Amino acid sequence: MDKLKKLGLTALAGSMVATSVSAADLGVTGSWSWSWDSADSDESGNPMSMGDSITFSASGETDQGWGATVNYELDGGNFDDQWLTLDFGDGGVLQYGGASKGGRGVGLVDDYIPAADSAVYTLTATAGDEYGVARGASGNDNLSHQITVGDVKIGAEVHKGAGTSTSWGFQYTGIDNLTIGFGQSDINPGQQDGGTDSETIGVKYAIGGITLGYQITENDKSSADENAAMFGVSFAVNDADIFREYLIKRFGFRRDRFSNVCFL
């Protein structure tokens, strides 16, 4: 009899923490691309390549009424992006980043610099090692939560590595056309050099197709700190009449090819 009681208690405990999705909608998305990338006329090798990324996603509802999604990106024959989310409605969204998925803590507010392509500092290093950018706790197998209350969005994330890395971000959009954000992170605090502490504050203002951004970031490292003040301006030409007419007259492009083109 004692064994039966213990078995029943174990089953009950398991049912308290388990959840499942009874039905889910599965979808597959992808896109095609072809590129020619050659730095020199006598460069060896084939300069041509094509995109090979496909994303599998499924969504449904748990027994508790939460929205659940799962995503896997197949890129180059490997699943390099994987993440799970639970949407609690007013309680925010919880995300587990299995691989290459983060940016939901300090990453929410670390880049308010507008640009037509990408921010200037992203061209100086590989992704994740840009100079003067706040680092987030976004390594593989990270856990994050974001919640929006009125005009305020708050995000926090945690990752177990060399110590427990943490980051958070706070964003306010309660003033027309204005976005203000600040955040902080503590990455790899268990490393011998103490890891990296980051603080950032940024502001972005957009009106009439013009976007202005300003960002101040401090990254405290053991050897070489990174302090950056960055600003940028972009102008979106939605109709692009002037540029369109130039292409038509200069290169003889057909006018009907530009009916739905937007230039930035």
C-alpha positions as MATLAB code, in Angstrom:
seq = 'MDKLKKLGLTALAGSMVATSVSAADLGVTGSWSWSWDSADSDESGNPMSMGDSITFSASGETDQGWGATVNYELDGGNFDDQWLTLDFGDGGVLQYGGASKGGRGVGLVDDYIPAADSAVYTLTATAGDEYGVARGASGNDNLSHQITVGDVKIGAEVHKGAGTSTSWGFQYTGIDNLTIGFGQSDINPGQQDGGTDSETIGVKYAIGGITLGYQITENDKSSADENAAMFGVSFAVNDADIFREYLIKRFGFRRDRFSNVCFL';
ca = [
       0.000    0.000    0.000;
       2.852    2.352    0.753;
       4.272    1.778   -2.718;
       0.943    2.668   -4.338;
       0.764    5.931   -2.401;
       4.265    6.918   -3.467;
       3.504    6.134   -7.126;
       0.349    8.241   -7.051;
       2.188   11.190   -5.545;
       4.882   11.023   -8.206;
       2.318   10.998  -10.993;
       0.542   13.996   -9.471;
       3.772   15.964   -9.169;
       4.579   15.288  -12.800;
       1.184   16.478  -13.966;
       1.641   19.785  -12.144;
       4.659   20.850  -14.228;
       3.911   19.223  -17.577;
       2.084   20.892  -20.440;
       1.284   19.878  -23.984;
      -0.146   21.224  -27.222;
      -3.019   19.076  -28.425;
      -2.941   20.426  -31.999;
      -0.565   22.653  -33.908;
      -0.390   24.258  -37.341;
       2.857   23.363  -39.109;
       4.334   25.638  -41.756;
       7.475   25.803  -43.864;
       8.864   29.062  -45.239;
      11.876   29.893  -47.361;
      13.168   32.227  -50.006;
      15.462   32.067  -52.988;
      18.561   34.156  -53.555;
      21.520   34.186  -55.917;
      24.633   36.293  -55.437;
      27.900   37.130  -57.123;
      30.643   38.143  -54.699;
      34.052   38.855  -56.221;
      36.614   41.223  -54.733;
      39.116   41.020  -57.599;
      38.968   40.149  -61.291;
      41.630   37.438  -60.907;
      40.168   35.991  -57.704;
      40.312   32.205  -57.642;
      37.250   30.093  -56.970;
      33.641   30.414  -58.001;
      32.146   33.780  -56.926;
      28.527   32.564  -57.260;
      26.357   31.258  -54.436;
      22.712   30.763  -53.521;
      20.654   30.888  -50.352;
      19.710   27.612  -48.690;
      17.692   28.556  -45.618;
      14.306   27.004  -44.759;
      12.353   27.633  -41.554;
       9.965   25.080  -40.035;
       7.474   26.499  -37.552;
       4.458   25.240  -35.647;
       1.993   27.013  -33.389;
      -0.879   25.965  -31.201;
      -2.428   26.340  -27.782;
      -1.547   24.531  -24.562;
      -4.004   22.965  -22.136;
      -3.713   26.163  -20.076;
      -4.708   28.413  -22.999;
      -1.188   29.759  -23.674;
       0.028   30.288  -27.214;
       2.946   27.970  -28.021;
       5.322   28.140  -30.981;
       8.376   26.224  -32.097;
      10.811   27.234  -34.844;
      13.729   25.464  -36.517;
      15.815   27.062  -39.250;
      17.619   24.687  -41.600;
      20.591   26.564  -43.035;
      23.295   24.871  -45.075;
      22.031   21.463  -44.023;
      22.192   22.287  -40.280;
      19.578   23.463  -37.809;
      21.370   26.631  -36.686;
      18.411   28.586  -35.210;
      16.035   26.919  -32.764;
      13.619   28.472  -30.295;
      10.447   27.829  -28.310;
       8.008   30.437  -27.019;
       5.068   30.508  -24.634;
       2.739   33.504  -24.902;
       0.902   34.166  -21.626;
      -1.115   37.066  -23.034;
      -0.955   39.973  -20.581;
       1.720   38.032  -18.692;
       4.250   38.449  -21.514;
       6.191   35.973  -23.645;
       8.681   33.410  -22.354;
      11.307   32.170  -24.798;
      13.838   29.364  -24.745;
      16.609   29.973  -27.272;
      18.036   26.587  -28.159;
      20.583   28.033  -30.605;
      21.389   31.448  -32.084;
      18.344   33.148  -30.597;
      18.588   35.983  -28.108;
      18.460   39.766  -28.045;
      15.483   39.943  -25.703;
      17.281   41.595  -22.754;
      19.699   44.465  -23.341;
      19.405   43.608  -27.043;
      15.974   45.263  -26.935;
      17.625   48.687  -26.550;
      21.282   48.313  -27.646;
      20.905   49.764  -31.176;
      18.786   52.839  -31.931;
      21.066   54.004  -34.752;
      19.122   54.202  -38.056;
      20.746   53.191  -41.325;
      19.616   52.147  -44.781;
      21.600   48.910  -44.560;
      23.111   48.384  -41.114;
      24.621   50.473  -38.371;
      28.149   51.682  -39.100;
      29.799   49.761  -36.276;
      28.447   46.428  -37.516;
      30.785   46.717  -40.493;
      33.904   46.678  -38.285;
      33.610   43.156  -36.868;
      31.746   39.889  -37.116;
      28.299   39.605  -35.548;
      28.450   39.516  -31.764;
      31.835   41.246  -31.534;
      30.982   44.765  -32.748;
      32.909   47.575  -31.044;
      31.012   49.592  -28.453;
      27.854   47.455  -28.453;
      26.290   46.130  -25.251;
      26.553   42.344  -25.012;
      23.494   40.305  -24.051;
      23.030   36.947  -22.328;
      22.071   35.342  -25.607;
      24.227   32.235  -25.909;
      22.812   28.842  -26.794;
      20.242   27.525  -24.324;
      19.252   30.911  -22.917;
      15.965   31.776  -21.237;
      14.234   35.143  -21.655;
      10.992   36.952  -20.913;
       9.466   40.093  -22.404;
       6.351   41.906  -21.267;
       4.583   45.013  -22.545;
       2.525   47.190  -20.197;
       1.032   50.197  -21.960;
       3.888   52.192  -23.483;
       6.588   50.267  -21.630;
       8.339   47.100  -22.783;
      10.677   45.221  -20.441;
      12.903   42.312  -21.375;
      15.255   40.119  -19.354;
      17.357   37.083  -20.197;
      19.684   34.640  -18.481;
      22.326   32.236  -19.767;
      24.446   29.715  -17.894;
      28.081   29.841  -19.003;
      31.143   31.087  -17.123;
      28.929   31.997  -14.210;
      25.365   33.108  -14.868;
      25.104   35.838  -17.516;
      22.170   38.236  -17.205;
      20.858   41.232  -19.129;
      17.789   43.433  -19.132;
      16.328   46.284  -21.177;
      13.627   48.923  -20.619;
      11.923   50.698  -23.538;
       9.431   53.593  -23.444;
       7.329   54.760  -26.429;
       4.736   56.960  -24.678;
       5.712   60.153  -26.563;
       4.700   60.463  -30.221;
       7.498   59.460  -32.628;
       9.987   59.076  -29.757;
      11.580   55.876  -28.412;
      13.771   55.862  -25.302;
      15.577   52.861  -23.904;
      18.243   51.828  -21.462;
      19.662   48.520  -20.313;
      22.435   46.657  -18.541;
      24.176   43.307  -18.747;
      26.673   41.181  -16.820;
      28.250   38.602  -19.129;
      30.429   35.662  -18.019;
      31.000   36.961  -14.465;
      32.675   33.678  -13.530;
      35.609   34.135  -15.909;
      39.016   34.840  -14.425;
      39.009   38.348  -15.912;
      35.530   39.060  -14.576;
      33.750   38.992  -17.914;
      32.055   42.083  -19.380;
      29.681   44.601  -17.789;
      27.686   46.762  -20.195;
      25.431   49.773  -19.800;
      23.632   51.547  -22.638;
      21.084   54.291  -23.195;
      19.601   55.337  -26.512;
      16.974   57.571  -28.049;
      15.316   57.503  -31.485;
      13.005   60.064  -33.088;
      11.114   59.455  -36.342;
       8.957   61.913  -38.263;
       8.091   62.454  -41.929;
      10.358   59.689  -43.187;
      13.333   61.023  -41.195;
      14.745   58.967  -38.317;
      17.392   60.268  -35.923;
      19.135   58.106  -33.339;
      21.701   58.588  -30.575;
      23.309   55.878  -28.437;
      25.815   55.898  -25.548;
      27.337   52.586  -24.447;
      29.973   51.591  -21.893;
      31.500   48.105  -21.929;
      33.740   47.437  -18.924;
      36.331   44.749  -19.652;
      39.375   43.506  -17.794;
      41.890   44.877  -20.313;
      40.410   47.319  -22.844;
      37.115   49.061  -22.061;
      34.890   50.152  -24.939;
      33.100   53.492  -24.594;
      31.068   54.593  -27.612;
      28.826   57.520  -28.514;
      27.058   56.983  -31.836;
      24.468   58.860  -33.863;
      22.804   58.371  -37.218;
      20.166   59.817  -39.542;
      18.163   58.095  -42.265;
      15.559   59.294  -44.751;
      12.985   56.942  -46.273;
      11.827   57.902  -49.779;
       8.579   55.957  -49.961;
       7.491   57.114  -53.400;
      11.009   57.505  -54.812;
       9.772   59.485  -57.833;
      13.068   61.286  -58.443;
      15.228   58.162  -58.245;
      12.727   56.197  -60.317;
      12.707   58.752  -63.128;
      16.519   58.822  -63.106;
      16.715   55.052  -63.585;
      14.128   55.133  -66.341;
      15.873   57.915  -68.296;
      19.478   56.888  -67.601;
      19.209   53.130  -68.075;
      15.976   52.754  -70.028;
      14.191   50.762  -67.297;
      10.501   50.113  -67.866;
       8.262   52.439  -65.864;
       5.825   49.683  -64.843;
       8.645   47.800  -63.052;
       8.635   50.428  -60.301;
       4.981   50.417  -59.317;
       5.650   48.841  -55.904;
       9.288   49.786  -55.238;
      10.318   51.495  -52.001;
      13.838   52.863  -51.608;
      15.534   53.535  -48.283;
];
